[in-house]
Amino acid sequence: EDVVWEDKALVDALLVKLYDYVSVFNNDVGYGGDRGWATRNISEISCETRYGWEVENMHSFKTNGLTINGGLMEYWEHPYFAIRQTNDFIERLQKSTFDEDWKNLRIAEARFLRAFHYFAMVKRYGGVPLITKVLQLDDPEELLYPKRNSEKEIYDFILSELDEIEEPLKNTVDYGRITNWTVLAMKSRVALYAGSIAQFGKVQLDGLLGFPKEDAKHYYQISYDASKA
């Protein structure tokens, strides 16, 4: 560990592993480890559709013994492991002695990956616990056993992160890395989900799930602006 945080090449190698933790469809599901972006075309990075999947395929997988991490469409245990690794990466890189521009660029990439994990969870489960620091075994119990944040808080966190990291990523030219265009695409998608939930859903569980209907226009505008940009 002491060596890694003094060598840009090793930090980049670690960041590649964080990229690998991001699932475009689901985490490891037992038939070849369908994880990561490496072999996916941009048109396939939709968590709802891929290749020729049909409802019957989903039903077959769900009812014929596939139990890894809960099933084909679940996404729970894996992202919190990845989020912890990403939080650790961000905290350690912030304390490193590399030049600030390079640090900010790599931290922005890591923050995007963390936001991606939270989006994957919030669209499945609504509000989930928001953890943005590395927790230790001797931390207070309220940190180690956090309550769920509201669905709105998670969506707002994701959009806030995307706003903050867009600028550092504008000069990214490395093939295969997250850029400001990636950020804009995700911002449009996330805000479209939030606006749709506000328009067609309802607030439940004392605000834990759902958005006020009057928020729909706000999120749709964010989505539109990001798409237009």
Summary of the structure (lengths in Angstrom):
residues: 229
radius of gyration: 18.3
end to end distance: 40.1
largest distance: 53.3
contacts: 633
relative contact order: 0.10
helix: 59%
strand: 1%
